[in-house]
Amino acid sequence: AGPPPRVLVLTSTSDAGYAYAALRAGAGGFLLKDATPDELTAAVRAVAAGDAVITPELTRALIDTVRHERAALPRDGAPGPDALTERERDVLVAVACGWSNAEIAARLSIAPTTVKSHVSHILAKIGARARVQAVAFAYEYGLVHPAA
């Protein structure tokens, strides 16, 4: 039936709980309704391309939420980072750092199509539907740490 739809949540609330729930449910992005037309257009394009968008006002709150939930890990039956190859972990860390596929390809000296393949494998292995869920996974398992 084709790939699942890509979802960008546009909302009036900056409540991190809502954003986190939307991202966990598979949304590819979360943007506040006061975004400029250019920001909205860029976000729609990014999510349609499979990238993630999170409004900057929520980034710190989402990171804090992930930090507080780390105590519940590991999740029973859920794969951890050991399910990933070393190269997949490298790509996941790069995704979590906000790099585009082109940037990842250049920095890791691999083809952009190889990056896409690695991202697809990562999502499948960790049971995620969107890159943003993979980013949350990377933070949950301590593969990346937010800047102070």
N, CA, C and O atoms as a GROMACS GRO file, in nm:
protein
  592
    1ALA      N    1   0.082  -0.120   0.000
    1ALA     CA    2   0.000   0.000   0.000
    1ALA      C    3   0.086   0.126   0.000
    1ALA      O    4   0.034   0.236   0.014
    2GLY      N    5   0.216   0.112  -0.015
    2GLY     CA    6   0.302   0.228  -0.020
    2GLY      C    7   0.356   0.268   0.116
    2GLY      O    8   0.317   0.211   0.218
    3PRO      N    9   0.444   0.365   0.116
    3PRO     CA   10   0.503   0.410   0.243
    3PRO      C   11   0.399   0.484   0.326
    3PRO      O   12   0.303   0.539   0.272
    4PRO      N   13   0.418   0.485   0.457
    4PRO     CA   14   0.323   0.558   0.542
    4PRO      C   15   0.333   0.708   0.514
    4PRO      O   16   0.436   0.757   0.469
    5PRO      N   17   0.225   0.780   0.540
    5PRO     CA   18   0.230   0.925   0.515
    5PRO      C   19   0.329   0.992   0.610
    5PRO      O   20   0.353   0.944   0.721
    6ARG      N   21   0.385   1.101   0.565
    6ARG     CA   22   0.475   1.180   0.649
    6ARG      C   23   0.391   1.289   0.712
    6ARG      O   24   0.310   1.353   0.645
    7VAL      N   25   0.409   1.310   0.841
    7VAL     CA   26   0.324   1.403   0.916
    7VAL      C   27   0.407   1.514   0.977
    7VAL      O   28   0.510   1.490   1.040
    8LEU      N   29   0.361   1.637   0.957
    8LEU     CA   30   0.418   1.755   1.022
    8LEU      C   31   0.307   1.812   1.110
    8LEU      O   32   0.202   1.851   1.059
    9VAL      N   33   0.330   1.816   1.239
    9VAL     CA   34   0.231   1.869   1.332
    9VAL      C   35   0.250   2.020   1.342
    9VAL      O   36   0.359   2.068   1.370
   10LEU      N   37   0.143   2.093   1.318
   10LEU     CA   38   0.141   2.239   1.332
   10LEU      C   39   0.045   2.269   1.445
   10LEU      O   40  -0.074   2.236   1.436
   11THR      N   41   0.094   2.330   1.552
   11THR     CA   42   0.014   2.344   1.673
   11THR      C   43   0.031   2.480   1.738
   11THR      O   44   0.126   2.553   1.710
   12SER      N   45  -0.061   2.511   1.825
   12SER     CA   46  -0.055   2.637   1.899
   12SER      C   47   0.014   2.619   2.035
   12SER      O   48   0.044   2.718   2.101
   13THR      N   49   0.037   2.497   2.075
   13THR     CA   50   0.096   2.473   2.207
   13THR      C   51   0.245   2.442   2.196
   13THR      O   52   0.289   2.374   2.104
   14SER      N   53   0.320   2.493   2.290
   14SER     CA   54   0.463   2.461   2.295
   14SER      C   55   0.491   2.359   2.404
   14SER      O   56   0.605   2.344   2.448
   15ASP      N   57   0.387   2.289   2.449
   15ASP     CA   58   0.400   2.187   2.553
   15ASP      C   59   0.484   2.071   2.499
   15ASP      O   60   0.447   2.006   2.402
   16ALA      N   61   0.596   2.046   2.563
   16ALA     CA   62   0.687   1.941   2.518
   16ALA      C   63   0.622   1.804   2.522
   16ALA      O   64   0.655   1.717   2.442
   17GLY      N   65   0.530   1.784   2.615
   17GLY     CA   66   0.462   1.654   2.623
   17GLY      C   67   0.385   1.621   2.497
   17GLY      O   68   0.388   1.507   2.450
   18TYR      N   69   0.317   1.720   2.442
   18TYR     CA   70   0.243   1.699   2.317
   18TYR      C   71   0.340   1.671   2.202
   18TYR      O   72   0.316   1.582   2.120
   19ALA      N   73   0.447   1.748   2.197
   19ALA     CA   74   0.545   1.730   2.091
   19ALA      C   75   0.607   1.590   2.100
   19ALA      O   76   0.621   1.522   1.999
   20TYR      N   77   0.643   1.549   2.219
   20TYR     CA   78   0.706   1.420   2.238
   20TYR      C   79   0.610   1.308   2.197
   20TYR      O   80   0.651   1.213   2.130
   21ALA      N   81   0.484   1.320   2.236
   21ALA     CA   82   0.384   1.219   2.199
   21ALA      C   83   0.366   1.213   2.048
   21ALA      O   84   0.355   1.104   1.991
   22ALA      N   85   0.362   1.328   1.984
   22ALA     CA   86   0.346   1.331   1.838
   22ALA      C   87   0.465   1.266   1.769
   22ALA      O   88   0.448   1.191   1.673
   23LEU      N   89   0.584   1.295   1.817
   23LEU     CA   90   0.704   1.238   1.757
   23LEU      C   91   0.711   1.087   1.780
   23LEU      O   92   0.748   1.011   1.691
   24ARG      N   93   0.675   1.044   1.900
   24ARG     CA   94   0.671   0.901   1.930
   24ARG      C   95   0.570   0.829   1.843
   24ARG      O   96   0.590   0.712   1.807
   25ALA      N   97   0.462   0.896   1.808
   25ALA     CA   98   0.357   0.836   1.725
   25ALA      C   99   0.396   0.832   1.578
   25ALA      O  100   0.326   0.772   1.497
   26GLY      N  101   0.508   0.895   1.544
   26GLY     CA  102   0.556   0.887   1.407
   26GLY      C  103   0.560   1.016   1.330
   26GLY      O  104   0.597   1.016   1.213
   27ALA      N  105   0.522   1.126   1.391
   27ALA     CA  106   0.528   1.254   1.321
   27ALA      C  107   0.673   1.283   1.282
   27ALA      O  108   0.766   1.251   1.356
   28GLY      N  109   0.691   1.343   1.167
   28GLY     CA  110   0.824   1.376   1.120
   28GLY      C  111   0.868   1.514   1.164
   28GLY      O  112   0.983   1.552   1.145
   29GLY      N  113   0.776   1.588   1.223
   29GLY     CA  114   0.812   1.721   1.267
   29GLY      C  115   0.705   1.782   1.354
   29GLY      O  116   0.590   1.737   1.355
   30PHE      N  117   0.743   1.886   1.425
   30PHE     CA  118   0.654   1.955   1.517
   30PHE      C  119   0.688   2.102   1.509
   30PHE      O  120   0.800   2.142   1.542
   31LEU      N  121   0.593   2.183   1.464
   31LEU     CA  122   0.615   2.324   1.441
   31LEU      C  123   0.504   2.406   1.505
   31LEU      O  124   0.387   2.366   1.501
   32LEU      N  125   0.540   2.519   1.563
   32LEU     CA  126   0.439   2.606   1.622
   32LEU      C  127   0.369   2.686   1.513
   32LEU      O  128   0.428   2.716   1.410
   33LYS      N  129   0.242   2.719   1.537
   33LYS     CA  130   0.161   2.785   1.434
   33LYS      C  131   0.208   2.926   1.401
   33LYS      O  132   0.166   2.982   1.300
   34ASP      N  133   0.293   2.984   1.484
   34ASP     CA  134   0.344   3.118   1.454
   34ASP      C  135   0.468   3.115   1.364
   34ASP      O  136   0.535   3.217   1.347
   35ALA      N  137   0.497   2.998   1.307
   35ALA     CA  138   0.609   2.987   1.214
   35ALA      C  139   0.583   3.076   1.092
   35ALA      O  140   0.469   3.093   1.050
   36THR      N  141   0.689   3.130   1.038
   36THR     CA  142   0.675   3.214   0.920
   36THR      C  143   0.639   3.126   0.799
   36THR      O  144   0.662   3.005   0.802
   37PRO      N  145   0.584   3.187   0.695
   37PRO     CA  146   0.555   3.108   0.575
   37PRO      C  147   0.679   3.036   0.520
   37PRO      O  148   0.669   2.922   0.474
   38ASP      N  149   0.793   3.101   0.525
   38ASP     CA  150   0.916   3.037   0.477
   38ASP      C  151   0.954   2.918   0.564
   38ASP      O  152   0.996   2.814   0.513
   39GLU      N  153   0.940   2.933   0.696
   39GLU     CA  154   0.970   2.821   0.787
   39GLU      C  155   0.875   2.705   0.763
   39GLU      O  156   0.917   2.589   0.762
   40LEU      N  157   0.746   2.735   0.743
   40LEU     CA  158   0.648   2.630   0.719
   40LEU      C  159   0.677   2.558   0.588
   40LEU      O  160   0.671   2.435   0.581
   41THR      N  161   0.707   2.634   0.484
   41THR     CA  162   0.739   2.574   0.355
   41THR      C  163   0.862   2.485   0.366
   41THR      O  164   0.862   2.373   0.315
   42ALA      N  165   0.965   2.534   0.432
   42ALA     CA  166   1.087   2.455   0.449
   42ALA      C  167   1.059   2.328   0.530
   42ALA      O  168   1.113   2.222   0.500
   43ALA      N  169   0.976   2.340   0.633
   43ALA     CA  170   0.943   2.225   0.717
   43ALA      C  171   0.866   2.119   0.638
   43ALA      O  172   0.894   2.000   0.650
   44VAL      N  173   0.769   2.162   0.559
   44VAL     CA  174   0.692   2.068   0.477
   44VAL      C  175   0.785   1.995   0.381
   44VAL      O  176   0.775   1.873   0.365
   45ARG      N  177   0.874   2.068   0.317
   45ARG     CA  178   0.968   2.006   0.224
   45ARG      C  179   1.061   1.908   0.296
   45ARG      O  180   1.088   1.799   0.246
   46ALA      N  181   1.110   1.948   0.412
   46ALA     CA  182   1.202   1.862   0.488
   46ALA      C  183   1.133   1.732   0.530
   46ALA      O  184   1.189   1.624   0.512
   47VAL      N  185   1.014   1.743   0.585
   47VAL     CA  186   0.942   1.624   0.630
   47VAL      C  187   0.906   1.536   0.510
   47VAL      O  188   0.916   1.413   0.519
   48ALA      N  189   0.865   1.596   0.400
   48ALA     CA  190   0.832   1.519   0.280
   48ALA      C  191   0.953   1.443   0.228
   48ALA      O  192   0.940   1.335   0.171
   49ALA      N  193   1.072   1.499   0.249
   49ALA     CA  194   1.196   1.434   0.204
   49ALA      C  195   1.245   1.329   0.304
   49ALA      O  196   1.344   1.261   0.279
   50GLY      N  197   1.175   1.316   0.418
   50GLY     CA  198   1.215   1.217   0.517
   50GLY      C  199   1.302   1.271   0.628
   50GLY      O  200   1.347   1.196   0.714
   51ASP      N  201   1.328   1.401   0.627
   51ASP     CA  202   1.405   1.462   0.734
   51ASP      C  203   1.313   1.501   0.849
   51ASP      O  204   1.191   1.490   0.837
   52ALA      N  205   1.370   1.545   0.957
   52ALA     CA  206   1.294   1.582   1.076
   52ALA      C  207   1.300   1.732   1.100
   52ALA      O  208   1.400   1.798   1.068
   53VAL      N  209   1.192   1.785   1.156
   53VAL     CA  210   1.186   1.927   1.190
   53VAL      C  211   1.126   1.939   1.330
   53VAL      O  212   1.020   1.884   1.358
   54ILE      N  213   1.197   2.010   1.416
   54ILE     CA  214   1.144   2.039   1.550
   54ILE      C  215   1.164   2.186   1.575
   54ILE      O  216   1.273   2.240   1.556
   55THR      N  217   1.058   2.252   1.618
   55THR     CA  218   1.068   2.394   1.645
   55THR      C  219   1.174   2.419   1.751
   55THR      O  220   1.178   2.349   1.852
   56PRO      N  221   1.262   2.517   1.730
   56PRO     CA  222   1.372   2.539   1.823
   56PRO      C  223   1.326   2.562   1.967
   56PRO      O  224   1.398   2.527   2.061
   57GLU      N  225   1.210   2.621   1.985
   57GLU     CA  226   1.161   2.647   2.121
   57GLU      C  227   1.140   2.519   2.201
   57GLU      O  228   1.139   2.522   2.324
   58LEU      N  229   1.123   2.408   2.132
   58LEU     CA  230   1.097   2.282   2.202
   58LEU      C  231   1.218   2.191   2.214
   58LEU      O  232   1.213   2.091   2.286
   59THR      N  233   1.323   2.222   2.146
   59THR     CA  234   1.438   2.132   2.144
   59THR      C  235   1.490   2.101   2.284
   59THR      O  236   1.508   1.984   2.317
   60ARG      N  237   1.514   2.201   2.365
   60ARG     CA  238   1.566   2.179   2.500
   60ARG      C  239   1.468   2.097   2.583
   60ARG      O  240   1.508   2.005   2.654
   61ALA      N  241   1.339   2.131   2.575
   61ALA     CA  242   1.239   2.058   2.653
   61ALA      C  243   1.234   1.911   2.611
   61ALA      O  244   1.220   1.824   2.697
   62LEU      N  245   1.243   1.883   2.482
   62LEU     CA  246   1.241   1.745   2.436
   62LEU      C  247   1.365   1.669   2.482
   62LEU      O  248   1.356   1.552   2.521
   63ILE      N  249   1.478   1.734   2.478
   63ILE     CA  250   1.601   1.670   2.526
   63ILE      C  251   1.589   1.639   2.675
   63ILE      O  252   1.628   1.531   2.718
   64ASP      N  253   1.536   1.731   2.752
   64ASP     CA  254   1.517   1.707   2.895
   64ASP      C  255   1.421   1.592   2.920
   64ASP      O  256   1.443   1.511   3.010
   65THR      N  257   1.316   1.583   2.840
   65THR     CA  258   1.220   1.473   2.853
   65THR      C  259   1.289   1.340   2.827
   65THR      O  260   1.269   1.245   2.902
   66VAL      N  261   1.370   1.334   2.723
   66VAL     CA  262   1.442   1.212   2.691
   66VAL      C  263   1.536   1.175   2.804
   66VAL      O  264   1.546   1.058   2.841
   67ARG      N  265   1.605   1.273   2.861
   67ARG     CA  266   1.696   1.246   2.973
   67ARG      C  267   1.623   1.184   3.091
   67ARG      O  268   1.674   1.091   3.153
   68HIS      N  269   1.505   1.235   3.121
   68HIS     CA  270   1.430   1.183   3.235
   68HIS      C  271   1.378   1.042   3.210
   68HIS      O  272   1.360   0.966   3.306
   69GLU      N  273   1.353   1.007   3.087
   69GLU     CA  274   1.301   0.874   3.056
   69GLU      C  275   1.411   0.770   3.046
   69GLU      O  276   1.381   0.651   3.040
   70ARG      N  277   1.536   0.810   3.043
   70ARG     CA  278   1.645   0.715   3.031
   70ARG      C  279   1.647   0.616   3.145
   70ARG      O  280   1.698   0.505   3.129
   71ALA      N  281   1.594   0.652   3.260
   71ALA     CA  282   1.594   0.561   3.375
   71ALA      C  283   1.513   0.435   3.346
   71ALA      O  284   1.538   0.331   3.408
   72ALA      N  285   1.418   0.443   3.255
   72ALA     CA  286   1.333   0.329   3.224
   72ALA      C  287   1.400   0.231   3.129
   72ALA      O  288   1.344   0.124   3.104
   73LEU      N  289   1.515   0.263   3.075
   73LEU     CA  290   1.581   0.177   2.977
   73LEU      C  291   1.663   0.070   3.048
   73LEU      O  292   1.702   0.092   3.162
   74PRO      N  293   1.690  -0.043   2.988
   74PRO     CA  294   1.645  -0.080   2.856
   74PRO      C  295   1.500  -0.126   2.854
   74PRO      O  296   1.448  -0.177   2.953
   75ARG      N  297   1.437  -0.106   2.742
   75ARG     CA  298   1.298  -0.146   2.726
   75ARG      C  299   1.293  -0.295   2.699
   75ARG      O  300   1.372  -0.347   2.620
   76ASP      N  301   1.201  -0.364   2.764
   76ASP     CA  302   1.190  -0.508   2.746
   76ASP      C  303   1.155  -0.541   2.601
   76ASP      O  304   1.059  -0.489   2.546
   77GLY      N  305   1.234  -0.628   2.541
   77GLY     CA  306   1.209  -0.674   2.407
   77GLY      C  307   1.245  -0.575   2.297
   77GLY      O  308   1.243  -0.611   2.179
   78ALA      N  309   1.277  -0.454   2.332
   78ALA     CA  310   1.312  -0.354   2.232
   78ALA      C  311   1.461  -0.363   2.202
   78ALA      O  312   1.542  -0.384   2.292
   79PRO      N  313   1.496  -0.348   2.075
   79PRO     CA  314   1.638  -0.354   2.041
   79PRO      C  315   1.714  -0.234   2.094
   79PRO      O  316   1.661  -0.123   2.098
   80GLY      N  317   1.836  -0.256   2.133
   80GLY     CA  318   1.922  -0.147   2.177
   80GLY      C  319   2.023  -0.115   2.068
   80GLY      O  320   2.013  -0.168   1.957
   81PRO      N  321   2.117  -0.031   2.098
   81PRO     CA  322   2.217   0.007   1.999
   81PRO      C  323   2.305  -0.109   1.953
   81PRO      O  324   2.367  -0.102   1.847
   82ASP      N  325   2.310  -0.216   2.031
   82ASP     CA  326   2.390  -0.332   1.991
   82ASP      C  327   2.332  -0.401   1.868
   82ASP      O  328   2.401  -0.479   1.803
   83ALA      N  329   2.206  -0.372   1.835
   83ALA     CA  330   2.144  -0.430   1.715
   83ALA      C  331   2.197  -0.365   1.588
   83ALA      O  332   2.175  -0.416   1.478
   84LEU      N  333   2.267  -0.251   1.603
   84LEU     CA  334   2.316  -0.177   1.488
   84LEU      C  335   2.463  -0.210   1.461
   84LEU      O  336   2.540  -0.238   1.552
   85THR      N  337   2.500  -0.205   1.333
   85THR     CA  338   2.642  -0.219   1.299
   85THR      C  339   2.715  -0.092   1.340
   85THR      O  340   2.652   0.010   1.371
   86GLU      N  341   2.846  -0.097   1.339
   86GLU     CA  342   2.925   0.022   1.374
   86GLU      C  343   2.895   0.138   1.279
   86GLU      O  344   2.882   0.252   1.323
   87ARG      N  345   2.884   0.109   1.149
   87ARG     CA  346   2.856   0.214   1.051
   87ARG      C  347   2.715   0.270   1.071
   87ARG      O  348   2.693   0.391   1.057
   88GLU      N  349   2.619   0.184   1.104
   88GLU     CA  350   2.483   0.232   1.132
   88GLU      C  351   2.482   0.323   1.254
   88GLU      O  352   2.410   0.423   1.257
   89ARG      N  353   2.562   0.289   1.355
   89ARG     CA  354   2.572   0.378   1.472
   89ARG      C  355   2.634   0.511   1.433
   89ARG      O  356   2.590   0.616   1.481
   90ASP      N  357   2.734   0.510   1.347
   90ASP     CA  358   2.795   0.634   1.298
   90ASP      C  359   2.691   0.721   1.227
   90ASP      O  360   2.683   0.841   1.249
   91VAL      N  361   2.612   0.658   1.142
   91VAL     CA  362   2.508   0.731   1.067
   91VAL      C  363   2.402   0.782   1.164
   91VAL      O  364   2.356   0.896   1.150
   92LEU      N  365   2.362   0.700   1.260
   92LEU     CA  366   2.261   0.742   1.357
   92LEU      C  367   2.309   0.863   1.437
   92LEU      O  368   2.233   0.958   1.459
   93VAL      N  369   2.432   0.861   1.481
   93VAL     CA  370   2.487   0.975   1.555
   93VAL      C  371   2.485   1.100   1.468
   93VAL      O  372   2.452   1.209   1.515
   94ALA      N  373   2.521   1.085   1.342
   94ALA     CA  374   2.521   1.199   1.251
   94ALA      C  375   2.379   1.253   1.230
   94ALA      O  376   2.358   1.374   1.228
   95VAL      N  377   2.282   1.164   1.216
   95VAL     CA  378   2.142   1.205   1.203
   95VAL      C  379   2.100   1.280   1.329
   95VAL      O  380   2.036   1.385   1.321
   96ALA      N  381   2.135   1.225   1.445
   96ALA     CA  382   2.098   1.288   1.572
   96ALA      C  383   2.164   1.424   1.591
   96ALA      O  384   2.113   1.509   1.664
   97CYS      N  385   2.277   1.445   1.525
   97CYS     CA  386   2.345   1.575   1.531
   97CYS      C  387   2.286   1.674   1.432
   97CYS      O  388   2.328   1.790   1.427
   98GLY      N  389   2.188   1.630   1.354
   98GLY     CA  390   2.120   1.720   1.263
   98GLY      C  391   2.179   1.729   1.124
   98GLY      O  392   2.143   1.818   1.047
   99TRP      N  393   2.269   1.638   1.091
   99TRP     CA  394   2.331   1.642   0.959
   99TRP      C  395   2.233   1.593   0.854
   99TRP      O  396   2.154   1.502   0.879
  100SER      N  397   2.238   1.651   0.736
  100SER     CA  398   2.158   1.606   0.623
  100SER      C  399   2.224   1.481   0.564
  100SER      O  400   2.339   1.449   0.596
  101ASN      N  401   2.151   1.410   0.478
  101ASN     CA  402   2.210   1.292   0.413
  101ASN      C  403   2.335   1.329   0.335
  101ASN      O  404   2.434   1.256   0.338
  102ALA      N  405   2.332   1.443   0.266
  102ALA     CA  406   2.448   1.486   0.188
  102ALA      C  407   2.568   1.513   0.279
  102ALA      O  408   2.681   1.476   0.246
  103GLU      N  409   2.544   1.578   0.394
  103GLU     CA  410   2.652   1.604   0.488
  103GLU      C  411   2.708   1.475   0.547
  103GLU      O  412   2.830   1.460   0.561
  104ILE      N  413   2.620   1.382   0.579
  104ILE     CA  414   2.664   1.253   0.633
  104ILE      C  415   2.750   1.182   0.529
  104ILE      O  416   2.856   1.129   0.561
  105ALA      N  417   2.703   1.180   0.406
  105ALA     CA  418   2.777   1.114   0.298
  105ALA      C  419   2.916   1.173   0.283
  105ALA      O  420   3.015   1.100   0.272
  106ALA      N  421   2.923   1.306   0.283
  106ALA     CA  422   3.053   1.372   0.266
  106ALA      C  423   3.145   1.344   0.385
  106ALA      O  424   3.263   1.315   0.366
  107ARG      N  425   3.093   1.352   0.505
  107ARG     CA  426   3.177   1.337   0.624
  107ARG      C  427   3.221   1.193   0.647
  107ARG      O  428   3.328   1.168   0.703
  108LEU      N  429   3.138   1.096   0.605
  108LEU     CA  430   3.173   0.956   0.624
  108LEU      C  431   3.231   0.893   0.498
  108LEU      O  432   3.261   0.773   0.496
  109SER      N  433   3.246   0.973   0.393
  109SER     CA  434   3.301   0.926   0.265
  109SER      C  435   3.224   0.807   0.208
  109SER      O  436   3.282   0.706   0.168
  110ILE      N  437   3.093   0.822   0.206
  110ILE     CA  438   3.006   0.721   0.146
  110ILE      C  439   2.907   0.793   0.055
  110ILE      O  440   2.892   0.915   0.062
  111ALA      N  441   2.840   0.718  -0.030
  111ALA     CA  442   2.744   0.776  -0.124
  111ALA      C  443   2.615   0.814  -0.051
  111ALA      O  444   2.578   0.749   0.047
  112PRO      N  445   2.546   0.919  -0.097
  112PRO     CA  446   2.418   0.956  -0.037
  112PRO      C  447   2.316   0.841  -0.039
  112PRO      O  448   2.237   0.827   0.054
  113THR      N  449   2.319   0.760  -0.143
  113THR     CA  450   2.227   0.646  -0.148
  113THR      C  451   2.261   0.544  -0.039
  113THR      O  452   2.172   0.476   0.013
  114THR      N  453   2.389   0.533  -0.006
  114THR     CA  454   2.430   0.444   0.103
  114THR      C  455   2.381   0.498   0.237
  114THR      O  456   2.341   0.422   0.324
  115VAL      N  457   2.384   0.630   0.253
  115VAL     CA  458   2.331   0.691   0.375
  115VAL      C  459   2.184   0.657   0.388
  115VAL      O  460   2.138   0.615   0.494
  116LYS      N  461   2.109   0.676   0.279
  116LYS     CA  462   1.965   0.646   0.282
  116LYS      C  463   1.941   0.500   0.317
  116LYS      O  464   1.848   0.468   0.392
  117SER      N  465   2.023   0.412   0.264
  117SER     CA  466   2.010   0.270   0.294
  117SER      C  467   2.036   0.243   0.442
  117SER      O  468   1.963   0.169   0.507
  118HIS      N  469   2.142   0.304   0.496
  118HIS     CA  470   2.172   0.288   0.639
  118HIS      C  471   2.057   0.341   0.725
  118HIS      O  472   2.017   0.277   0.822
  119VAL      N  473   2.004   0.457   0.690
  119VAL     CA  474   1.893   0.515   0.767
  119VAL      C  475   1.773   0.421   0.764
  119VAL      O  476   1.709   0.399   0.867
  120SER      N  477   1.743   0.365   0.648
  120SER     CA  478   1.631   0.270   0.638
  120SER      C  479   1.654   0.148   0.727
  120SER      O  480   1.562   0.102   0.794
  121HIS      N  481   1.777   0.096   0.726
  121HIS     CA  482   1.808  -0.020   0.810
  121HIS      C  483   1.798   0.015   0.958
  121HIS      O  484   1.747  -0.064   1.038
  122ILE      N  485   1.846   0.133   0.995
  122ILE     CA  486   1.839   0.177   1.134
  122ILE      C  487   1.693   0.183   1.179
  122ILE      O  488   1.657   0.129   1.284
  123LEU      N  489   1.609   0.249   1.099
  123LEU     CA  490   1.468   0.262   1.134
  123LEU      C  491   1.403   0.125   1.151
  123LEU      O  492   1.328   0.102   1.245
  124ALA      N  493   1.433   0.034   1.058
  124ALA     CA  494   1.374  -0.100   1.066
  124ALA      C  495   1.422  -0.175   1.191
  124ALA      O  496   1.342  -0.239   1.259
  125LYS      N  497   1.551  -0.165   1.220
  125LYS     CA  498   1.606  -0.239   1.334
  125LYS      C  499   1.554  -0.189   1.468
  125LYS      O  500   1.534  -0.268   1.560
  126ILE      N  501   1.532  -0.059   1.480
  126ILE     CA  502   1.488  -0.006   1.610
  126ILE      C  503   1.337   0.011   1.617
  126ILE      O  504   1.283   0.055   1.718
  127GLY      N  505   1.268  -0.024   1.509
  127GLY     CA  506   1.122  -0.017   1.507
  127GLY      C  507   1.069   0.125   1.499
  127GLY      O  508   0.962   0.155   1.552
  128ALA      N  509   1.142   0.213   1.433
  128ALA     CA  510   1.101   0.353   1.419
  128ALA      C  511   1.040   0.375   1.281
  128ALA      O  512   1.072   0.306   1.185
  129ARG      N  513   0.950   0.475   1.274
  129ARG     CA  514   0.888   0.508   1.146
  129ARG      C  515   0.943   0.636   1.086
  129ARG      O  516   0.919   0.664   0.969
  130ALA      N  517   1.017   0.713   1.164
  130ALA     CA  518   1.067   0.841   1.116
  130ALA      C  519   1.205   0.869   1.176
  130ALA      O  520   1.240   0.816   1.282
  131ARG      N  521   1.281   0.952   1.107
  131ARG     CA  522   1.415   0.987   1.154
  131ARG      C  523   1.413   1.048   1.293
  131ARG      O  524   1.503   1.025   1.374
  132VAL      N  525   1.310   1.125   1.321
  132VAL     CA  526   1.305   1.192   1.451
  132VAL      C  527   1.296   1.090   1.564
  132VAL      O  528   1.347   1.114   1.674
  133GLN      N  529   1.232   0.977   1.539
  133GLN     CA  530   1.228   0.871   1.640
  133GLN      C  531   1.367   0.810   1.659
  133GLN      O  532   1.404   0.771   1.769
  134ALA      N  533   1.442   0.802   1.551
  134ALA     CA  534   1.579   0.752   1.560
  134ALA      C  535   1.664   0.848   1.642
  134ALA      O  536   1.751   0.806   1.718
  135VAL      N  537   1.640   0.978   1.628
  135VAL     CA  538   1.712   1.078   1.707
  135VAL      C  539   1.680   1.058   1.855
  135VAL      O  540   1.771   1.060   1.938
  136ALA      N  541   1.553   1.038   1.888
  136ALA     CA  542   1.516   1.013   2.027
  136ALA      C  543   1.585   0.888   2.079
  136ALA      O  544   1.633   0.886   2.192
  137PHE      N  545   1.590   0.783   1.998
  137PHE     CA  546   1.657   0.659   2.033
  137PHE      C  547   1.805   0.686   2.066
  137PHE      O  548   1.856   0.637   2.166
  138ALA      N  549   1.871   0.765   1.981
  138ALA     CA  550   2.013   0.796   2.003
  138ALA      C  551   2.034   0.868   2.136
  138ALA      O  552   2.130   0.839   2.207
  139TYR      N  553   1.945   0.960   2.170
  139TYR     CA  554   1.957   1.030   2.298
  139TYR      C  555   1.924   0.936   2.414
  139TYR      O  556   1.991   0.939   2.517
  140GLU      N  557   1.821   0.855   2.398
  140GLU     CA  558   1.780   0.763   2.505
  140GLU      C  559   1.892   0.667   2.544
  140GLU      O  560   1.910   0.636   2.661
  141TYR      N  561   1.966   0.622   2.445
  141TYR     CA  562   2.071   0.524   2.471
  141TYR      C  563   2.208   0.587   2.489
  141TYR      O  564   2.308   0.516   2.497
  142GLY      N  565   2.213   0.720   2.496
  142GLY     CA  566   2.338   0.788   2.525
  142GLY      C  567   2.439   0.786   2.411
  142GLY      O  568   2.559   0.804   2.434
  143LEU      N  569   2.393   0.764   2.287
  143LEU     CA  570   2.485   0.768   2.173
  143LEU      C  571   2.528   0.909   2.143
  143LEU      O  572   2.636   0.931   2.089
  144VAL      N  573   2.444   1.005   2.177
  144VAL     CA  574   2.475   1.147   2.162
  144VAL      C  575   2.432   1.217   2.291
  144VAL      O  576   2.344   1.169   2.363
  145HIS      N  577   2.495   1.328   2.319
  145HIS     CA  578   2.463   1.404   2.438
  145HIS      C  579   2.439   1.549   2.397
  145HIS      O  580   2.515   1.605   2.319
  146PRO      N  581   2.334   1.610   2.450
  146PRO     CA  582   2.307   1.751   2.413
  146PRO      C  583   2.417   1.842   2.466
  146PRO      O  584   2.478   1.816   2.570
  147ALA      N  585   2.441   1.949   2.391
  147ALA     CA  586   2.536   2.049   2.436
  147ALA      C  587   2.483   2.117   2.560
  147ALA      O  588   2.362   2.135   2.574
  148ALA      N  589   2.569   2.154   2.648
  148ALA     CA  590   2.526   2.216   2.774
  148ALA      C  591   2.464   2.352   2.751
  148ALA      O  592   2.423   2.418   2.846
   0.00000   0.00000   0.00000
